[in-house]
Amino acid sequence: MSTPSGQPPQDSGDAPESTTDTAAGDNAVTDNAVTDNAVTDNAVTDNAVTDNAVTDNAVTDNAVTDNAVTDNAVTDNAVTDNAVTDNAVTDNAVTDNAVTDNAVTDNAVTDNAVTDNAVTDNAVTDNAVTDNAAEGTAADGTTAQDTGVAEGAVATSEAAEGDSLLSRAEARSGDRTQQTILQILRSDHPAIVTVLAVICAMIVGAILIVVSDTPTRDSARYFFADPGATFNAAWWAVKDAYVALFEGAIYNPSGTQTLAPLSETLVYATPLILAGLSVALAFRAGLFNIGAQGQILMSAALAGYIGFAWHLPAGIHIIVAIIGGIIGGAIWAGIAGLLKARTGAHEVITTIMLNYVAVYFINYLLAETWFQAPPFNQAVSRTVAPNAQFWHLFGSDLRVNFSFVLAIAATVFVWWLLKFGTFGFRLRAVGANQNAARTAGISTARTYIWVMVIVGALAGLAGVSQILGVANNYQVTASVDGGVGFTAITVALLGRGGAWGTFWAGLLFGALTAGSSQLQVATATPPDLVQVLQALVVLFIAAPGLIRLVFRLRKSESSGSAVLAKGWNG
């Protein structure tokens, strides 16, 4: 094989067949497709391919596409009237070649040395040219011997053209990103359906606000005489209601504590997230945990008792109280799991009945002097010791406390368990098809028991967040659960049984709950509107086909929801 002057032949790995100083004449090479080939470490030098069947056929006026050409020396060749498209040309030395009347489009040219070449009448479009050295190059008839101004003009022109090409490449990349985003927004992805369900709920809520607003109804009596007054009254009613909801849940610029609404949102959201994770995890195993209320009550009772009756050093006391609350919830839910595994008792029945047992057990404790706070005339427990109380994250003026950090940690744990954990795989397998899981060697009975134990532990954390974080005077009462147990079912449904979906759903419901008080104070809108909004959100989430029909969404592969609880025969 002949090589360029002064250059040693390059090693090509396996010894390929070599062709040296060969003239290929009167051959017809026609209509061949050369695609996705790697040509590496070859030296092609001083070959003349002219006026025969190789020229004007397969070599000339052909499309060479999607090839990788790397580390080659191409010298003294004539390349004419070819279309070179979508190729990656990297680390090549191109010297003393004449490149004329070619279209070079959408190529990435990087780290190449281009020296003493004549480039004439070529169209170079939408290419990315990076880190190349161009020396002594003549463009449009200007020779390398021309000095000073010509070289400066060529360099300036090439730099400007390079900037233009990079701008076009960036624009095309931005267009592709925009198209991808639009495709996601137009599909029935679960996140898109959830957001649209919330928007639909807000729209229906606005209609209910208008209907229930007295000034709007009064203006509607004279609608045909002055329709503008009716629309104006309706606008202000809706605006004031939603602004009050926002200021009560997120940010109040006119208040003395502008971040207090956000703090309240996190306070209300924390037990909802934890209890929602409890219900969602049971859903993924094919179980329906209705007993979050009882698990929260038992957890709060045990954590509260440790908090006020045990005298432990600071730091250790709160840890022991947290562990006690987790154990209380886990044991209470584990009873339902054990009954499910051993006797086949349906978890809906057992958890509901355990709720009643927990309520009456708390009432019994609150009547006992060793548990009740003196002077023993109120149904409240003794106060949890200060070193067993959660510390505030942003000062004592804001109620948000360390329990929100526990909620984030629990969300990460559930996400990891379902995504990567071995037990999470068994859990999902049993939830999808318990017969197939049993055939695969998975013990469904053991899985049910451990799922309910973990579920109860998560609900127990919700009880801990209540009694050690925000409970009135840090005392156990019969209503210490705050109705979280049943609202958590709605949160889990809104989150579609996923960890992070449940987390964001808990934040949304926490914001609605926190904003309801401001809604009642600042407007004439009844606070029951918040519960209506929550119900509407769940209604639209439960009917994804309606959302898909109204917004003309395309059905996507990710539109399927997570595995939920089975029916009575599941």
PECORNOR-V609833 format. One record per residue. N is the residue number from 0. PHI is phi in degrees with one decimal (999 if undefined). D_FIRST is the distance of its C-alpha to the first C-alpha in Angstrom with 1 decimal. Layout:
BEGIN
N,PHI,D_FIRST
N,PHI,D_FIRST
END
This chain:
BEGIN
0,999,0.0
1,-81.0,3.8
2,-126.4,6.5
3,-61.6,10.2
4,-59.6,12.5
5,81.9,14.1
6,-113.2,12.2
7,-72.8,10.8
8,-63.3,7.9
9,-92.5,10.2
10,-76.0,11.6
11,-108.8,11.9
12,79.3,14.8
13,-68.4,14.5
14,-75.7,11.3
15,-81.8,10.3
16,-68.6,9.2
17,-104.6,5.6
18,-128.6,6.0
19,-124.7,4.8
20,50.1,8.1
21,-103.5,10.3
22,-101.8,13.8
23,-100.2,15.7
24,-127.4,19.3
25,54.3,22.7
26,-107.8,21.7
27,-108.2,24.0
28,-118.6,22.7
29,-132.4,26.0
30,55.9,27.8
31,-105.0,25.3
32,-106.6,25.9
33,-113.9,23.0
34,-137.1,24.8
35,56.3,24.6
36,-105.7,21.0
37,-109.1,19.1
38,-113.0,15.6
39,-135.3,14.7
40,58.3,12.2
41,-112.2,9.3
42,-111.1,7.7
43,-117.4,8.4
44,-137.6,8.9
45,55.7,11.1
46,-105.3,11.5
47,-112.8,15.1
48,-119.9,16.9
49,-139.5,20.4
50,52.6,23.7
51,-132.2,22.8
52,-73.8,23.4
53,-82.3,20.6
54,-86.7,22.4
55,67.7,25.8
56,-122.1,25.3
57,-81.3,23.0
58,-91.0,20.9
59,-108.3,24.0
60,60.6,27.4
61,-116.6,26.3
62,-104.3,27.2
63,-111.2,24.5
64,-131.9,26.6
65,57.7,26.8
66,-110.3,23.1
67,-107.8,21.9
68,-116.0,18.9
69,-138.2,18.5
70,56.4,16.6
71,-113.4,13.9
72,-107.6,12.9
73,-117.7,13.6
74,-135.8,14.1
75,56.7,15.7
76,-115.6,16.1
77,-109.6,19.4
78,-118.5,20.9
79,-133.9,24.3
80,55.0,27.3
81,-117.2,25.9
82,-106.4,27.9
83,-115.0,26.3
84,-133.5,28.9
85,54.7,29.5
86,-110.9,26.1
87,-106.3,25.5
88,-115.3,23.0
89,-138.6,22.9
90,55.6,21.5
91,-112.4,18.8
92,-106.0,18.1
93,-116.3,18.5
94,-134.7,18.7
95,54.6,19.7
96,-114.1,19.7
97,-107.1,22.6
98,-115.8,24.1
99,-133.6,27.1
100,53.4,29.8
101,-113.7,28.3
102,-106.9,30.5
103,-115.8,29.4
104,-134.1,31.9
105,55.4,32.8
106,-112.1,29.6
107,-106.6,29.4
108,-115.2,27.3
109,-138.3,27.5
110,55.3,26.4
111,-111.5,23.8
112,-105.7,23.3
113,-115.9,23.5
114,-134.4,23.6
115,53.9,24.3
116,-113.0,23.9
117,-105.2,26.4
118,-115.8,27.9
119,-133.5,30.5
120,52.3,32.9
121,-111.4,31.5
122,-105.2,33.6
123,-116.2,32.9
124,-131.9,35.4
125,52.6,36.4
126,-111.2,33.3
127,-103.7,33.5
128,-113.7,31.7
129,-135.5,32.0
130,53.4,31.1
131,-109.2,28.6
132,-108.6,28.3
133,-116.0,28.3
134,-128.2,28.4
135,59.6,28.8
136,-97.4,28.6
137,-105.0,30.5
138,-119.4,32.4
139,55.8,34.3
140,87.1,33.6
141,-79.0,34.4
142,-85.3,31.9
143,-68.0,30.7
144,-78.3,33.0
145,-64.0,36.0
146,-118.3,37.8
147,60.1,40.5
148,-64.2,42.0
149,-62.1,39.0
150,-63.1,36.7
151,-63.6,39.6
152,-65.8,40.3
153,-63.1,36.7
154,-61.7,36.7
155,-63.2,40.1
156,-63.3,39.0
157,-64.9,35.9
158,-64.6,38.1
159,-64.2,40.7
160,-65.7,38.2
161,-62.6,36.7
162,-61.4,40.3
163,-63.7,41.0
164,-65.3,38.0
165,-63.4,38.9
166,-62.8,42.5
167,-66.1,41.5
168,-62.7,39.4
169,-64.9,42.4
170,-63.8,44.7
171,-66.1,42.7
172,-62.4,42.6
173,-63.7,46.4
174,-64.3,46.9
175,-64.5,45.2
176,-63.2,47.3
177,-64.0,50.4
178,-64.6,49.7
179,-62.7,49.3
180,-63.0,52.6
181,-64.4,54.4
182,-63.2,53.2
183,-66.0,54.7
184,-66.5,57.9
185,-93.1,58.4
186,-99.8,58.0
187,-93.1,60.7
188,-59.4,59.1
189,-52.9,61.9
190,-65.7,61.9
191,-66.2,62.2
192,-61.9,65.0
193,-64.0,66.8
194,-62.6,66.6
195,-66.6,67.8
196,-64.2,70.6
197,-64.1,71.8
198,-63.2,71.8
199,-62.0,73.7
200,-62.4,76.2
201,-66.4,76.7
202,-67.2,77.3
203,-63.4,79.9
204,-60.9,81.4
205,-63.0,81.8
206,-63.0,83.7
207,-65.0,85.9
208,-62.8,86.5
209,-62.8,87.6
210,-65.6,89.9
211,-89.6,91.5
212,-83.6,91.9
213,-63.9,95.6
214,-57.6,95.0
215,-66.9,92.5
216,-65.5,94.9
217,-64.3,97.7
218,-68.8,95.5
219,-67.4,94.6
220,-64.3,98.2
221,-114.1,97.9
222,-60.4,94.3
223,-72.8,95.1
224,-82.0,97.1
225,-145.7,94.6
226,-65.3,91.3
227,-61.4,89.6
228,-64.8,91.9
229,-67.1,90.9
230,-64.2,87.2
231,-65.2,87.7
232,-65.0,89.7
233,-65.0,87.1
234,-60.6,84.3
235,-68.9,86.1
236,-64.9,87.1
237,-67.1,83.5
238,-61.5,82.1
239,-62.1,84.8
240,-65.7,84.3
241,-74.0,80.5
242,-65.4,80.7
243,-63.4,83.3
244,-63.8,81.1
245,-67.0,78.1
246,-67.0,80.3
247,-82.8,81.8
248,-114.1,78.4
249,-121.3,75.8
250,-155.4,77.1
251,-121.0,80.5
252,-67.3,80.4
253,-92.4,84.2
254,-84.2,84.9
255,-74.2,85.6
256,-119.5,82.8
257,-67.4,79.9
258,-95.6,77.7
259,-59.9,80.6
260,-60.2,79.8
261,-64.2,76.2
262,-60.6,77.7
263,-65.5,80.0
264,-59.9,77.2
265,-67.0,75.4
266,-63.5,78.6
267,-70.2,79.3
268,-75.5,75.7
269,-57.4,75.3
270,-66.2,77.5
271,-66.0,76.3
272,-64.1,72.7
273,-65.3,73.6
274,-68.6,75.9
275,-63.3,73.5
276,-61.9,70.7
277,-60.5,73.3
278,-68.3,73.9
279,-64.2,70.2
280,-64.6,69.1
281,-64.0,71.9
282,-55.3,70.7
283,-65.8,67.2
284,-92.7,68.8
285,80.9,70.9
286,-113.6,74.1
287,-120.8,76.4
288,-88.8,77.8
289,-89.5,81.1
290,-95.1,82.4
291,-60.3,80.7
292,-60.6,84.2
293,-63.9,85.7
294,-65.4,82.7
295,-65.7,83.0
296,-63.0,86.7
297,-67.1,86.4
298,-64.4,83.6
299,-63.3,85.7
300,-64.2,88.8
301,-71.0,87.1
302,-64.7,85.1
303,-65.5,88.2
304,-63.6,90.4
305,-62.2,87.9
306,-67.7,87.9
307,-104.1,91.6
308,-98.4,92.9
309,-92.9,90.4
310,-115.8,90.5
311,-123.6,87.0
312,-63.1,85.2
313,-60.6,83.4
314,93.4,79.8
315,-73.3,80.6
316,-59.7,83.3
317,-68.8,81.2
318,-65.6,78.4
319,-64.5,81.0
320,-64.7,82.5
321,-63.0,79.1
322,-62.0,78.4
323,-61.1,82.0
324,-63.7,81.4
325,-62.3,78.2
326,-64.3,79.9
327,-59.8,82.8
328,-66.7,80.7
329,-65.7,78.5
330,-64.3,81.6
331,-66.2,83.2
332,-76.5,80.2
333,-62.7,79.5
334,-60.8,82.9
335,-65.3,81.8
336,-64.9,78.5
337,-65.5,80.4
338,-64.4,82.8
339,-64.6,79.9
340,-73.4,78.1
341,-90.1,81.3
342,-115.9,83.6
343,78.7,81.4
344,-62.1,83.6
345,-68.9,81.9
346,-66.2,80.7
347,-63.6,82.2
348,-65.7,85.7
349,-66.2,85.4
350,-70.1,83.9
351,-64.5,86.6
352,-64.4,89.3
353,-66.8,87.9
354,-61.0,88.0
355,-63.0,91.8
356,-60.8,92.1
357,-64.5,90.3
358,-61.2,92.5
359,-71.9,95.7
360,-67.5,94.5
361,-64.1,93.9
362,-61.5,97.3
363,-64.1,98.8
364,-61.5,97.0
365,-71.4,98.3
366,-99.5,101.8
367,-93.4,101.6
368,-66.9,102.8
369,-72.1,100.1
370,-111.1,97.5
371,-76.9,99.4
372,-79.4,99.8
373,-66.9,103.3
374,-87.2,105.9
375,64.8,104.9
376,-114.9,105.9
377,-132.8,102.5
378,-85.5,99.8
379,-135.5,97.1
380,-85.3,95.7
381,-68.8,95.8
382,-83.2,93.3
383,-63.9,90.0
384,-61.8,89.8
385,-57.7,87.9
386,-78.5,85.3
387,-109.6,84.5
388,-96.6,83.8
389,-65.4,80.4
390,-83.7,79.8
391,-75.9,79.2
392,-77.5,75.7
393,-128.1,76.8
394,95.2,80.3
395,-71.4,83.6
396,-74.3,84.0
397,-112.2,81.3
398,-78.6,81.7
399,-61.4,78.0
400,-133.4,77.5
401,-64.4,75.1
402,-63.4,75.5
403,-67.0,73.0
404,-63.5,70.4
405,-62.9,71.3
406,-64.4,70.8
407,-63.9,67.3
408,-62.4,66.5
409,-65.3,68.0
410,-63.2,65.8
411,-62.3,62.7
412,-62.5,63.9
413,-64.9,64.6
414,-60.3,61.3
415,-64.7,59.4
416,-60.5,61.6
417,-74.5,60.9
418,-88.8,57.2
419,-125.0,56.1
420,-73.0,59.1
421,-63.9,59.5
422,-65.4,63.1
423,-61.7,62.2
424,-64.4,60.1
425,-62.5,63.1
426,-60.1,65.4
427,-68.7,63.4
428,-64.8,63.0
429,-64.7,66.7
430,-66.3,67.3
431,-75.8,65.0
432,-162.2,66.4
433,-68.3,68.6
434,-68.0,68.6
435,-65.6,64.8
436,-64.2,64.8
437,-65.8,67.4
438,-64.1,65.4
439,-78.4,62.4
440,95.7,64.6
441,-88.1,65.7
442,-79.7,69.3
443,-67.7,70.8
444,-63.1,74.1
445,-64.3,72.5
446,-63.8,70.2
447,-59.8,73.3
448,-62.9,75.2
449,-70.2,72.4
450,-61.7,71.6
451,-67.2,75.2
452,-64.1,75.4
453,-66.3,72.4
454,-59.1,73.9
455,-65.1,77.2
456,-64.0,75.6
457,-65.4,74.0
458,-64.4,77.4
459,-61.9,78.9
460,-62.8,76.8
461,-63.4,78.3
462,-64.8,81.7
463,-63.2,80.9
464,-63.0,79.7
465,-74.8,83.0
466,-75.5,85.4
467,-94.7,83.6
468,-119.2,82.4
469,-130.9,84.4
470,-61.4,87.5
471,-59.0,90.8
472,58.4,92.0
473,54.6,89.4
474,-122.7,91.9
475,-78.3,91.5
476,-131.9,93.2
477,-68.1,93.4
478,-111.9,91.1
479,-65.3,88.6
480,-72.2,85.8
481,64.3,86.4
482,73.0,85.6
483,-66.7,81.9
484,-57.2,81.7
485,-86.4,82.0
486,-63.8,80.2
487,-61.6,77.2
488,-62.8,76.9
489,-63.6,76.4
490,-62.1,73.8
491,-65.3,71.9
492,-64.9,72.0
493,-64.0,70.8
494,-79.8,67.9
495,55.6,67.0
496,73.2,67.2
497,-98.7,64.3
498,-66.0,64.6
499,-74.0,63.5
500,-62.1,65.1
501,-65.8,68.4
502,-59.7,67.9
503,-69.6,67.7
504,-64.4,70.5
505,-62.3,72.7
506,-63.8,72.1
507,-62.6,73.0
508,-69.2,76.2
509,-63.6,77.0
510,-65.7,76.7
511,-63.7,79.0
512,-66.5,81.5
513,-66.0,81.5
514,-79.0,81.9
515,-65.4,84.7
516,-66.5,87.3
517,-66.7,86.4
518,-61.9,86.4
519,-72.2,90.0
520,-75.2,91.2
521,-86.2,89.6
522,-132.3,90.1
523,-90.5,92.5
524,-72.4,89.8
525,-66.3,90.7
526,-66.0,88.4
527,-62.9,88.2
528,-58.2,85.6
529,-62.1,83.0
530,-65.7,83.7
531,-64.5,83.4
532,-61.5,80.0
533,-61.4,78.9
534,-66.1,80.1
535,-65.9,78.4
536,-59.4,75.0
537,-64.6,75.3
538,-61.2,76.5
539,-70.9,73.5
540,-64.9,71.1
541,-73.6,72.7
542,-125.2,72.1
543,-63.1,68.4
544,-62.1,68.7
545,-66.3,71.1
546,-62.1,68.8
547,-63.7,66.0
548,-72.7,68.3
549,-65.8,69.8
550,-99.1,66.5
551,54.2,64.4
552,-84.8,61.9
553,-83.0,59.0
554,-75.7,59.0
555,-115.7,56.2
556,-67.7,54.9
557,-91.6,56.4
558,-76.0,59.8
559,-66.3,61.2
560,-85.7,63.7
561,-70.0,63.8
562,-64.6,65.7
563,-110.8,69.4
564,-64.5,72.5
565,-82.4,73.4
566,-80.6,76.7
567,-65.8,79.7
568,-100.2,78.1
569,-78.1,74.7
END
